Amino acid sequence: MTDPFGELRSFFTASLIRPVERNHEESPAVRRRRRVVVGVTLVLGAVALGLALAVRPGDPLFYAATLGVAALWTVGAVASGPLHLGRGRGRSGGQTRGALQGLILGLMLLAIFLAGAFVVAQIPFLRAPVEGLLNHARYGSLWVVAIITAINGIAEELFFRGAVYASLDRRVNGLGSAVVYASSTLFSGVPLLTFAALCLGFLTTAQRRVTGGVLGPIASHLTWSLGMLLALPYVFALGG
């Protein structure tokens, strides 16, 4: 008889705990270059994100502004140095790309956040800022917002789990990548967005540590962000 708790433990061990062997060592010169590029990109991207989220819902400028933020993250990631897709570890010991594990982890995080959103929906001072974010989808084109959400998710993982993670010292790159990612949302003025970024950052950083690349984190990020975009309005309607 299959032990569900044993299966779950094996899954988390393979996807979040046991790193796959690889050699991505970089010279001090490459690391210094990464840090310069990352620092400049981070300042520009954080300001650009704050400005983008300040655009009035329904204004077509929002689309251009958010695509501009994605472009900044992507250019910064590519300019900083080599990026890797990474390889995941299956429960049987074989290697995968980690995309399926990322999908499953993203769905788990999505379920937790939707349950929390039902509670948030009943607290006015927490609900109001989130409603402001959702208005961009309500008053704009949902499919366009979904595409932009996906593009931004990929760009953020390339930069934060690719460039930022690789630029930091190995002793702090996990915590540092998650904290820096969350800090980039501070100018948005939405505390729950920063909290969500911190939670997502810790999950995807753990995947980055295990796989050595960005593909698994991208899969988790897209699953979570698109799921929140599509499901959160319905959860808020039920909670309200």
ZADREN-97879 format. One line per field, with one value per atom (N, C-alpha, C): x, y, z; atom name. Coordinates in pm, 1 decimal. Layout:
N
east <- c(X	...)
north <- c(Y	...)
up <- c(Z	...)
a <- c(CA	...)
END
This chain:
240
east <- c(84.1	0.0	87.7	51.8	130.1	111.5	221.5	217.5	213.9	99.4	90.6	186.5	207.2	299.9	443.6	475.2	607.7	630.5	526.7	536.5	556.8	482.2	493.6	632.6	681.9	815.4	921.8	907.4	1002.9	998.8	878.4	864.3	932.9	907.5	968.6	1120.5	1167.1	1311.3	1377.3	1312.9	1368.8	1359.1	1252.7	1228.7	1282.2	1299.2	1334.2	1455.4	1506.5	1609.8	1741.9	1739.9	1864.8	1912.3	2020.9	2070.4	2121.6	2102.2	2159.6	2303.7	2392.7	2533.6	2552.3	2633.3	2666.5	2788.2	2844.4	2960.4	2933.7	2886.5	2858.8	2950.2	3070.4	3163.2	3197.6	3207.2	3241.3	3361.6	3438.4	3556.9	3514.5	3603.2	3572.2	3536.6	3601.1	3573.1	3429.8	3387.2	3250.1	3149.5	3181.3	3092.3	3079.9	3191.3	3186.3	3102.8	3116.6	3037.6	2889.1	2857.7	2717.4	2661.4	2738.6	2688.5	2661.8	2746.7	2725.7	2598.7	2586.1	2468.5	2341.3	2346.9	2230.8	2191.1	2287.9	2257.5	2187.3	2238.4	2177.7	2038.5	2025.5	1895.6	1791.8	1834.1	1741.3	1680.9	1762.8	1712.7	1615.2	1654.8	1568.5	1438.1	1450.1	1332.1	1234.0	1283.6	1194.8	1116.5	1184.3	1116.7	1014.6	1054.6	964.8	840.9	859.2	744.7	647.9	700.5	614.4	535.0	600.5	532.6	427.3	458.8	363.7	236.8	252.4	135.7	56.2	116.5	45.7	-41.1	-27.6	-108.5	-254.8	-343.0	-486.5	-536.9	-616.1	-671.3	-748.6	-725.9	-792.2	-712.7	-611.3	-527.2	-432.8	-431.8	-342.8	-194.8	-161.3	-22.4	25.6	-68.0	-31.0	38.4	-12.0	47.4	191.4	211.5	346.7	440.1	388.6	472.0	516.1	424.6	460.4	551.7	532.1	623.8	762.8	765.5	893.7	967.3	893.0	954.6	1012.3	934.4	982.5	1108.0	1110.3	1228.1	1350.6	1332.2	1443.8	1499.8	1411.2	1457.0	1531.1	1475.9	1535.2	1672.1	1680.5	1808.2	1912.9	1872.3	1965.6	2014.2	1922.6	1960.3	2059.5	2029.3	2115.4	2250.1	2248.2	2372.6	2463.6	2407.3	2487.4	2581.3	2547.7	2631.5	2549.4	2611.8	2543.2	2424.6	2317.9	2201.5	2187.9	2130.3	2117.1	1971.8	1924.9	1790.4	1783.9	1890.0	1894.3	1838.3	1860.6	1809.7	1753.2	1634.8	1573.1	1608.7	1576.3	1602.1	1468.5	1446.4	1325.5	1332.4	1219.2	1216.8	1296.8	1306.5	1380.0	1530.2	1570.6	1712.9	1754.1	1668.6	1700.5	1685.3	1731.1	1725.2	1614.9	1555.5	1453.7	1489.6	1408.2	1429.3	1369.2	1284.1	1226.4	1099.6	1053.3	934.3	808.2	793.7	675.7	673.1	788.2	795.1	755.0	801.8	765.9	616.3	554.0	409.2	334.9	374.9	308.8	327.8	450.3	477.2	400.3	389.7	312.1	165.5	110.4	-29.6	-50.5	45.6	35.5	35.5	127.4	133.2	6.7	-44.5	-168.0	-283.7	-296.6	-405.7	-397.0	-275.1	-256.9	-297.1	-255.6	-285.3	-433.6	-498.5	-642.1	-720.8	-676.7	-741.9	-721.1	-600.0	-573.4	-649.6	-667.5	-739.1	-884.4	-942.0	-1080.6	-1092.7	-989.0	-986.8	-960.1	-862.5	-826.8	-947.3	-1028.8	-1144.3	-1243.0	-1237.8	-1330.6	-1271.5	-1147.6	-1080.2	-1060.2	-1141.3	-1142.3	-1006.4	-926.1	-801.1	-696.3	-713.8	-627.0	-683.3	-814.9	-879.3	-861.9	-871.8	-873.3	-751.0	-626.4	-510.8	-508.4	-553.9	-556.0	-660.3	-773.3	-876.6	-819.8	-733.1	-671.2	-588.9	-517.0	-440.9	-532.8	-639.4	-731.7	-804.2	-817.7	-887.6	-819.3	-687.6	-617.7	-668.8	-709.2	-765.9	-913.3	-985.0	-1129.4	-1158.8	-1080.4	-1107.8	-1026.6	-935.6	-857.6	-895.0	-811.5	-833.7	-767.8	-847.7	-794.8	-688.0	-708.7	-610.4	-479.4	-488.8	-365.9	-292.7	-368.7	-307.7	-245.0	-309.4	-254.9	-122.0	-116.6	7.7	118.8	84.8	184.1	228.5	134.3	167.7	266.9	244.8	335.3	473.3	476.4	604.7	681.4	611.5	676.7	726.8	648.8	691.3	821.2	830.5	952.9	1069.5	1046.0	1151.9	1200.9	1108.4	1147.1	1232.6	1198.2	1277.9	1415.4	1421.4	1551.7	1642.6	1584.7	1667.0	1693.8	1588.4	1606.6	1661.5	1615.4	1670.0	1785.7	1803.2	1917.5	2031.5	2018.1	2127.5	2152.9	2047.8	2066.6	2123.7	2064.8	2111.6	2259.4	2298.4	2436.4	2533.6	2484.4	2573.0	2607.3	2527.4	2545.7	2637.1	2696.0	2779.9	2697.2	2757.1	2683.8	2619.3	2677.6	2623.9	2493.8	2466.7	2346.8	2261.5	2299.9	2227.4	2081.7	2050.0	1911.1	1824.8	1860.9	1786.7	1793.8	1911.6	1929.8	1842.2	1834.4	1752.6	1606.1	1554.9	1414.1	1386.7	1476.7	1456.8	1467.7	1564.8	1580.6	1458.2	1405.1	1284.4	1166.5	1146.9	1037.2	1057.3	1181.1	1210.4	1178.8	1188.8	1162.9	1017.3	928.9	785.8	743.1	837.1	801.1	738.2	784.8	732.1	589.9	540.1	403.9	299.0	333.9	238.0	135.3	158.5	65.7	140.8	125.7	201.5	181.3	59.9	35.1	109.3	135.7	214.0	357.1	410.2	545.1	549.8	447.2	440.9	434.0	352.1	340.2	473.0	542.1	671.7	773.1	766.8	859.1	832.1	705.3	669.8	709.0	672.6	707.7	859.6	927.2	1072.2	1140.1	1093.0	1152.7	1131.2	1013.0	985.8	1074.7	1078.7	1155.5	1306.6	1348.3	1490.3	1533.2	1446.0	1476.6	1489.5	1402.0	1412.7	1542.5	1576.4	1701.0	1821.8	1820.7	1931.1	1941.3	1827.5	1827.0	1863.8	1803.1	1820.3	1938.3	1982.6	2091.7	2050.6	1920.2	1873.4	1738.8	1682.7	1562.7	1434.5	1445.0	1324.8	1221.5	1264.3	1171.0	1106.4	1184.5	1125.5	1027.7	1058.1	967.1	833.2	838.0	714.2	630.3	693.3	619.8	560.7	640.8	597.2	477.2	483.9	373.9	246.6	262.2	144.7	77.4	157.2	101.9	43.4	116.7	72.6	-49.2	-50.7	-167.2	-287.9	-263.3	-372.8	-433.6	-350.5	-400.8	-478.6	-426.8	-494.4	-634.9	-648.5	-776.3	-872.9	-818.8	-905.7	-932.9	-840.7	-855.0	-983.2	-1024.3	-1149.3	-1270.0	-1274.4	-1387.7	-1381.3	-1259.6	-1244.4	-1285.4	-1245.5	-1284.3	-1435.0	-1496.2	-1643.3	-1711.9	-1659.8	-1716.8	-1692.4	-1571.3	-1536.7	-1604.6	-1638.8	-1701.9	-1849.5)
north <- c(-120.5	0.0	125.5	220.1	343.0	432.6	483.4	575.5	718.2	787.8	923.4	1022.0	1008.3	1099.5	1072.2	945.6	910.2	963.0	952.3	1004.7	1156.1	1223.5	1369.0	1408.9	1335.6	1363.9	1343.8	1238.1	1211.9	1323.6	1371.8	1479.6	1607.0	1646.1	1769.0	1755.4	1636.5	1614.5	1630.6	1573.0	1578.5	1717.7	1790.5	1918.5	2039.6	2028.5	2147.1	2131.3	2009.7	1989.3	1938.3	1831.0	1768.2	1827.9	1905.2	1968.4	1865.5	1896.6	1816.3	1861.8	1766.5	1802.2	1879.0	1986.4	2064.4	2150.4	2210.0	2297.6	2430.0	2528.0	2660.9	2765.3	2725.6	2818.4	2933.7	3054.3	3172.2	3243.4	3310.0	3381.7	3506.0	3559.3	3683.1	3799.2	3806.6	3915.6	3906.6	3786.1	3766.1	3798.5	3757.8	3783.9	3934.7	4007.4	4153.0	4219.2	4173.9	4230.4	4204.4	4085.5	4053.6	4150.4	4174.7	4257.3	4400.5	4453.1	4588.6	4595.0	4500.4	4497.8	4476.2	4384.6	4356.0	4479.1	4548.8	4666.1	4774.8	4804.8	4908.1	4865.9	4740.9	4691.3	4690.6	4654.4	4646.0	4782.1	4884.8	5020.1	5065.8	5050.9	5093.6	5012.4	4880.8	4795.5	4821.3	4844.7	4869.9	4999.4	5103.3	5231.1	5214.0	5143.6	5123.1	5043.2	4943.1	4864.2	4950.0	5034.5	5123.7	5217.5	5271.2	5361.0	5286.7	5164.8	5086.1	5056.2	5019.2	4985.1	5109.1	5226.9	5351.3	5399.5	5335.6	5373.7	5341.6	5430.6	5413.9	5287.3	5202.6	5081.8	5114.2	5037.5	5059.1	5144.5	5213.4	5297.0	5206.3	5217.3	5134.4	5150.8	5261.6	5282.9	5173.6	5111.4	5006.0	4890.9	4855.2	4744.6	4776.4	4896.0	4934.5	4943.8	4996.3	5014.3	4880.7	4785.9	4655.7	4576.5	4591.5	4527.6	4590.6	4721.0	4787.7	4733.0	4703.3	4643.5	4505.8	4425.8	4292.9	4303.6	4403.0	4422.4	4456.7	4539.8	4575.2	4451.8	4369.8	4249.1	4155.7	4140.7	4047.8	4095.8	4222.5	4277.8	4269.2	4302.6	4294.4	4152.8	4054.8	3914.4	3867.3	3896.4	3851.0	3922.7	4052.7	4130.4	4091.2	4034.9	4002.8	3884.5	3794.8	3677.3	3555.0	3437.1	3314.2	3278.9	3227.6	3176.4	3026.7	2952.0	2807.1	2764.3	2668.0	2613.7	2526.7	2451.1	2365.5	2227.0	2138.6	2001.4	1960.9	1899.7	1853.2	1708.5	1664.7	1527.1	1456.8	1348.6	1270.1	1188.6	1139.0	1059.2	931.1	879.0	754.9	777.9	906.0	937.1	987.8	969.4	1020.2	1171.3	1229.5	1374.6	1416.5	1531.1	1591.0	1738.1	1811.4	1954.4	2032.7	1969.0	2034.7	2112.7	2113.3	2191.5	2134.0	2000.5	1938.4	1960.6	1947.5	1975.3	2120.3	2211.4	2351.8	2373.9	2305.7	2316.2	2271.3	2157.4	2103.3	2196.0	2244.2	2335.3	2464.8	2513.3	2634.5	2616.6	2499.6	2471.2	2463.4	2405.6	2398.7	2538.9	2624.0	2760.4	2836.4	2814.1	2879.7	2843.1	2715.6	2671.5	2739.0	2751.6	2816.9	2964.0	3031.8	3174.4	3200.6	3114.3	3134.4	3114.3	3019.9	3002.0	3126.9	3181.7	3304.5	3422.8	3426.0	3536.7	3542.6	3426.6	3424.5	3498.6	3486.9	3558.7	3706.9	3737.7	3877.0	3952.8	3885.1	3949.2	4004.2	3954.5	3998.5	4105.7	4150.4	4253.6	4375.9	4479.6	4592.1	4655.8	4682.1	4754.0	4667.7	4535.5	4446.8	4423.4	4420.0	4391.5	4505.3	4630.3	4746.1	4753.2	4740.7	4748.8	4636.8	4518.1	4405.9	4430.5	4487.7	4523.1	4619.0	4710.1	4803.2	4731.8	4627.5	4548.7	4472.7	4415.0	4337.0	4422.9	4551.9	4641.1	4649.4	4626.3	4628.2	4517.6	4405.1	4296.2	4319.8	4379.4	4402.1	4506.2	4613.9	4724.9	4717.7	4623.6	4605.1	4474.7	4430.5	4304.4	4192.4	4096.2	3990.8	3909.5	3876.8	3792.6	3866.8	3998.9	4077.9	4083.6	4105.8	4109.2	3973.5	3863.8	3730.2	3709.8	3753.7	3740.4	3823.1	3946.0	4032.4	3973.9	3915.1	3849.8	3736.6	3658.1	3547.4	3599.5	3702.8	3760.3	3814.0	3884.9	3939.8	3829.5	3721.4	3610.4	3548.4	3527.8	3472.0	3568.0	3697.3	3797.3	3807.3	3803.7	3813.3	3694.4	3575.0	3457.8	3460.1	3506.2	3518.7	3611.7	3720.1	3817.7	3777.1	3747.5	3724.3	3586.0	3481.7	3348.5	3315.7	3396.8	3379.4	3470.8	3599.3	3694.8	3726.5	3760.7	3800.5	3684.5	3566.6	3449.1	3422.7	3428.2	3398.0	3505.8	3627.9	3738.1	3738.0	3669.0	3671.6	3560.0	3582.1	3480.0	3355.9	3239.1	3112.7	3098.6	3160.5	3149.3	3224.7	3323.1	3407.2	3418.3	3346.4	3370.2	3325.5	3224.1	3181.1	3286.3	3324.2	3426.4	3559.7	3593.0	3721.7	3738.3	3634.0	3641.0	3664.8	3594.6	3609.3	3747.9	3796.3	3926.3	4039.5	4029.9	4132.9	4136.4	4019.0	4013.3	4080.5	4048.4	4109.7	4261.0	4303.3	4445.1	4524.3	4459.3	4529.1	4570.3	4512.5	4544.8	4652.5	4701.8	4795.2	4923.4	4969.1	5092.6	5075.2	4952.5	4929.9	4983.7	4995.8	5044.2	4940.2	4813.9	4705.4	4605.1	4613.6	4524.8	4376.8	4337.7	4196.5	4148.7	4240.6	4203.7	4171.9	4251.0	4225.7	4093.4	4066.2	3939.3	3822.1	3836.7	3730.0	3708.4	3818.2	3807.4	3735.8	3759.5	3693.6	3542.3	3504.4	3361.6	3292.7	3354.9	3298.5	3294.1	3398.7	3404.2	3291.4	3259.9	3150.5	3016.2	2996.6	2871.2	2856.0	2958.4	2947.7	2949.1	3015.8	3013.3	2872.7	2803.3	2664.7	2577.6	2600.5	2525.8	2559.2	2687.5	2730.5	2661.5	2651.1	2585.3	2438.6	2371.4	2228.9	2204.3	2280.1	2251.9	2323.5	2434.2	2510.0	2594.0	2613.1	2690.1	2753.3	2812.1	2895.0	2829.1	2714.1	2656.5	2614.4	2543.2	2503.5	2623.8	2725.6	2846.9	2916.4	2919.4	2981.4	2907.3	2774.0	2695.1	2723.2	2731.1	2762.4	2902.2	2997.8	3137.5	3155.1	3097.4	3112.4	3045.2	2927.2	2856.8	2938.8	2992.3	3070.3	3201.9	3277.8	3412.3	3409.1	3318.7	3309.7	3254.0	3160.8	3108.4	3216.0	3299.4	3409.8	3509.8	3541.2	3636.1	3588.7	3460.8	3408.2	3372.8	3325.1	3274.5	3375.3	3467.2	3558.3	3641.9	3695.7	3772.6	3692.4	3564.4	3479.4	3452.4	3432.0	3410.2	3535.5	3653.0	3778.1	3798.4	3758.3	3772.3	3681.8	3561.7	3471.1	3522.6	3574.9	3623.5	3752.8	3831.9	3960.7	3950.0)
up <- c(0.0	0.0	0.0	-86.2	-98.6	23.1	74.5	186.9	133.0	140.0	82.3	147.3	279.0	345.8	303.0	281.6	232.9	92.1	7.9	-128.6	-127.3	-40.4	-31.1	19.0	117.7	170.5	62.9	-14.9	-122.6	-227.2	-255.3	-354.0	-306.4	-182.2	-130.3	-119.7	-82.9	-73.9	-210.6	-313.7	-448.9	-509.2	-480.4	-548.3	-473.6	-339.5	-262.4	-170.7	-154.0	-51.3	-108.5	-187.0	-232.3	-365.0	-364.1	-488.0	-588.4	-715.3	-823.3	-844.7	-864.0	-882.3	-1013.2	-1008.0	-1126.3	-1094.9	-1197.6	-1179.3	-1250.7	-1174.2	-1228.5	-1165.2	-1131.1	-1067.0	-1161.2	-1105.0	-1182.8	-1121.3	-1204.6	-1157.2	-1079.6	-993.8	-920.3	-1012.2	-1129.1	-1223.1	-1276.1	-1309.9	-1358.7	-1248.3	-1125.4	-1012.2	-986.5	-996.7	-976.9	-1085.0	-1207.7	-1316.8	-1294.3	-1251.9	-1222.8	-1119.1	-1014.6	-905.7	-950.4	-1036.6	-1087.9	-1172.1	-1264.7	-1352.2	-1270.7	-1175.1	-1090.1	-1009.4	-951.9	-870.8	-950.1	-1068.8	-1154.0	-1198.3	-1241.1	-1289.3	-1178.0	-1058.6	-946.5	-913.3	-909.2	-879.2	-987.2	-1113.4	-1223.8	-1226.7	-1205.7	-1212.0	-1100.3	-978.6	-865.1	-884.6	-932.3	-958.4	-1071.1	-1177.2	-1290.9	-1250.7	-1163.7	-1118.0	-1038.1	-949.5	-872.3	-962.0	-1064.7	-1158.4	-1240.0	-1279.9	-1359.2	-1280.9	-1154.5	-1072.7	-1031.9	-1049.3	-1017.7	-1133.5	-1250.2	-1366.2	-1339.4	-1381.7	-1357.9	-1427.2	-1357.4	-1419.1	-1546.7	-1650.3	-1777.4	-1874.2	-1824.9	-1910.9	-1991.2	-2125.6	-2207.3	-2171.6	-2105.7	-2065.2	-1970.3	-1897.7	-1803.0	-1874.9	-1993.3	-2067.6	-2106.5	-2160.4	-2201.2	-2080.9	-1970.1	-1850.8	-1793.6	-1785.0	-1728.0	-1821.6	-1951.8	-2046.1	-2036.5	-2007.8	-1987.6	-1867.2	-1759.3	-1640.1	-1674.7	-1748.1	-1788.7	-1874.0	-1962.3	-2047.3	-1962.6	-1860.8	-1772.6	-1702.2	-1644.6	-1574.9	-1672.0	-1792.2	-1888.7	-1936.7	-1973.2	-2020.5	-1909.4	-1786.4	-1674.9	-1651.7	-1663.5	-1642.5	-1748.1	-1874.3	-1983.6	-1979.6	-1949.9	-1947.5	-1831.8	-1727.3	-1608.6	-1628.8	-1720.4	-1741.6	-1777.9	-1782.9	-1824.3	-1733.4	-1795.0	-1722.7	-1754.5	-1663.1	-1680.1	-1658.1	-1738.0	-1718.8	-1594.6	-1569.1	-1451.3	-1476.4	-1379.8	-1387.1	-1251.5	-1253.9	-1131.3	-1102.0	-981.6	-939.9	-916.8	-988.3	-969.0	-841.1	-794.9	-671.7	-685.7	-808.4	-831.6	-844.5	-844.5	-855.0	-991.0	-1093.4	-1226.1	-1232.3	-1342.7	-1358.1	-1454.7	-1425.2	-1510.7	-1529.0	-1600.1	-1614.2	-1497.5	-1417.4	-1301.1	-1328.9	-1455.1	-1489.2	-1424.7	-1427.0	-1368.0	-1216.9	-1152.8	-1008.9	-982.2	-1066.8	-1051.2	-1064.1	-1159.2	-1177.4	-1051.8	-997.5	-878.1	-758.1	-738.6	-626.8	-643.3	-766.2	-791.2	-757.5	-789.8	-757.1	-606.1	-535.5	-389.4	-328.4	-374.1	-322.4	-358.9	-478.4	-521.8	-429.7	-394.7	-307.1	-170.5	-117.4	12.7	4.4	-101.6	-114.4	-139.0	-214.3	-238.1	-109.2	-26.3	103.6	189.8	188.2	263.0	207.0	74.6	11.4	56.8	84.5	132.4	265.3	348.9	476.8	454.0	367.7	338.1	282.0	202.7	140.0	242.4	365.0	469.1	561.6	528.6	607.9	519.6	533.0	439.0	411.9	515.5	491.6	420.0	422.5	346.0	205.9	197.2	69.4	-31.0	16.0	-73.8	-166.1	-114.1	-205.1	-308.6	-268.9	-362.8	-471.2	-432.4	-530.2	-634.5	-590.0	-683.2	-788.7	-747.5	-844.4	-939.4	-884.3	-966.7	-1069.2	-1040.7	-1133.5	-1269.0	-1272.2	-1400.6	-1491.5	-1433.0	-1512.6	-1541.4	-1443.8	-1460.8	-1568.3	-1568.5	-1659.1	-1788.1	-1795.2	-1916.3	-1983.5	-2074.8	-2144.3	-2063.6	-2017.5	-1931.4	-2002.1	-2129.4	-2197.3	-2218.4	-2241.4	-2254.8	-2120.7	-2011.7	-1878.8	-1846.8	-1888.5	-1863.0	-1936.3	-2061.1	-2138.0	-2073.8	-2033.3	-1969.6	-1835.7	-1761.9	-1635.1	-1657.2	-1762.8	-1793.8	-1833.3	-1916.9	-1960.3	-1840.4	-1751.9	-1632.9	-1540.5	-1528.3	-1443.5	-1492.4	-1623.0	-1680.6	-1658.4	-1686.0	-1671.4	-1527.3	-1432.0	-1290.9	-1248.4	-1294.5	-1257.1	-1323.3	-1448.2	-1513.9	-1434.3	-1383.4	-1312.1	-1168.0	-1092.3	-948.7	-916.9	-986.8	-960.6	-1053.2	-1157.8	-1244.5	-1203.9	-1236.6	-1216.0	-1068.8	-993.7	-853.8	-773.0	-787.0	-712.3	-740.7	-868.3	-905.5	-860.3	-838.9	-800.8	-652.3	-572.2	-427.1	-378.9	-263.5	-201.5	-172.2	-188.6	-172.5	-34.7	66.2	202.2	219.3	133.8	151.8	26.1	-81.7	-207.1	-202.7	-120.6	-109.2	-42.4	78.9	151.5	78.5	27.9	-38.4	-160.9	-243.5	-364.5	-331.7	-230.7	-192.0	-134.5	-49.0	14.8	-87.6	-176.8	-280.0	-369.9	-405.8	-488.5	-418.6	-291.2	-217.0	-204.3	-183.8	-168.1	-294.6	-409.9	-536.0	-550.5	-467.9	-476.8	-375.6	-295.4	-188.6	-243.4	-360.1	-417.1	-470.3	-472.9	-523.2	-427.5	-298.5	-200.0	-158.7	-193.3	-159.5	-72.0	61.0	150.5	121.7	83.8	56.5	-68.5	-161.0	-278.7	-237.5	-144.9	-94.0	-18.2	62.0	134.1	36.6	-67.8	-167.9	-238.9	-270.2	-337.0	-248.7	-118.7	-26.3	-23.0	-14.5	-11.5	-142.6	-253.5	-384.0	-400.7	-350.4	-360.2	-285.8	-166.3	-89.9	-160.5	-217.8	-288.0	-410.6	-494.5	-618.3	-592.8	-485.4	-450.5	-408.3	-335.5	-298.3	-423.2	-519.9	-645.5	-719.7	-718.0	-784.8	-720.9	-590.4	-518.8	-558.0	-572.0	-603.5	-749.4	-841.0	-984.0	-1047.2	-986.5	-1044.8	-1164.1	-1183.8	-1299.3	-1276.1	-1383.0	-1370.8	-1424.0	-1488.7	-1549.8	-1446.1	-1341.3	-1235.3	-1169.6	-1128.3	-1071.8	-1166.8	-1294.9	-1391.6	-1393.1	-1392.2	-1393.0	-1269.5	-1152.6	-1029.4	-1035.5	-1079.6	-1082.8	-1176.0	-1295.5	-1391.2	-1340.6	-1281.4	-1229.1	-1120.2	-1028.6	-917.6	-965.8	-1045.6	-1083.4	-1175.3	-1273.0	-1361.2	-1286.1	-1194.6	-1112.8	-1026.0	-965.7	-884.1	-968.9	-1085.9	-1174.4	-1211.0	-1241.7	-1289.0	-1176.3	-1062.5	-955.9	-845.1	-820.9	-707.5	-711.6	-827.4	-828.9	-779.8	-813.3	-770.8	-620.4	-569.5	-425.5	-349.4	-399.3	-334.2	-338.6	-448.6	-458.5	-356.3	-336.4	-237.0	-94.8	-71.7	61.8	98.7	-3.1	24.9	47.9)
a <- c(N	CA	C	N	CA	C	N	CA	C	N	CA	C	N	CA	C	N	CA	C	N	CA	C	N	CA	C	N	CA	C	N	CA	C	N	CA	C	N	CA	C	N	CA	C	N	CA	C	N	CA	C	N	CA	C	N	CA	C	N	CA	C	N	CA	C	N	CA	C	N	CA	C	N	CA	C	N	CA	C	N	CA	C	N	CA	C	N	CA	C	N	CA	C	N	CA	C	N	CA	C	N	CA	C	N	CA	C	N	CA	C	N	CA	C	N	CA	C	N	CA	C	N	CA	C	N	CA	C	N	CA	C	N	CA	C	N	CA	C	N	CA	C	N	CA	C	N	CA	C	N	CA	C	N	CA	C	N	CA	C	N	CA	C	N	CA	C	N	CA	C	N	CA	C	N	CA	C	N	CA	C	N	CA	C	N	CA	C	N	CA	C	N	CA	C	N	CA	C	N	CA	C	N	CA	C	N	CA	C	N	CA	C	N	CA	C	N	CA	C	N	CA	C	N	CA	C	N	CA	C	N	CA	C	N	CA	C	N	CA	C	N	CA	C	N	CA	C	N	CA	C	N	CA	C	N	CA	C	N	CA	C	N	CA	C	N	CA	C	N	CA	C	N	CA	C	N	CA	C	N	CA	C	N	CA	C	N	CA	C	N	CA	C	N	CA	C	N	CA	C	N	CA	C	N	CA	C	N	CA	C	N	CA	C	N	CA	C	N	CA	C	N	CA	C	N	CA	C	N	CA	C	N	CA	C	N	CA	C	N	CA	C	N	CA	C	N	CA	C	N	CA	C	N	CA	C	N	CA	C	N	CA	C	N	CA	C	N	CA	C	N	CA	C	N	CA	C	N	CA	C	N	CA	C	N	CA	C	N	CA	C	N	CA	C	N	CA	C	N	CA	C	N	CA	C	N	CA	C	N	CA	C	N	CA	C	N	CA	C	N	CA	C	N	CA	C	N	CA	C	N	CA	C	N	CA	C	N	CA	C	N	CA	C	N	CA	C	N	CA	C	N	CA	C	N	CA	C	N	CA	C	N	CA	C	N	CA	C	N	CA	C	N	CA	C	N	CA	C	N	CA	C	N	CA	C	N	CA	C	N	CA	C	N	CA	C	N	CA	C	N	CA	C	N	CA	C	N	CA	C	N	CA	C	N	CA	C	N	CA	C	N	CA	C	N	CA	C	N	CA	C	N	CA	C	N	CA	C	N	CA	C	N	CA	C	N	CA	C	N	CA	C	N	CA	C	N	CA	C	N	CA	C	N	CA	C	N	CA	C	N	CA	C	N	CA	C	N	CA	C	N	CA	C	N	CA	C	N	CA	C	N	CA	C	N	CA	C	N	CA	C	N	CA	C	N	CA	C	N	CA	C	N	CA	C	N	CA	C	N	CA	C	N	CA	C	N	CA	C	N	CA	C	N	CA	C	N	CA	C	N	CA	C	N	CA	C	N	CA	C	N	CA	C	N	CA	C	N	CA	C	N	CA	C	N	CA	C	N	CA	C	N	CA	C	N	CA	C	N	CA	C	N	CA	C	N	CA	C	N	CA	C	N	CA	C	N	CA	C	N	CA	C	N	CA	C	N	CA	C	N	CA	C	N	CA	C	N	CA	C	N	CA	C	N	CA	C	N	CA	C	N	CA	C	N	CA	C	N	CA	C	N	CA	C	N	CA	C	N	CA	C	N	CA	C	N	CA	C	N	CA	C	N	CA	C	N	CA	C	N	CA	C	N	CA	C	N	CA	C	N	CA	C	N	CA	C	N	CA	C	N	CA	C	N	CA	C	N	CA	C	N	CA	C	N	CA	C	N	CA	C	N	CA	C	N	CA	C	N	CA	C	N	CA	C	N	CA	C	N	CA	C	N	CA	C	N	CA	C)
END
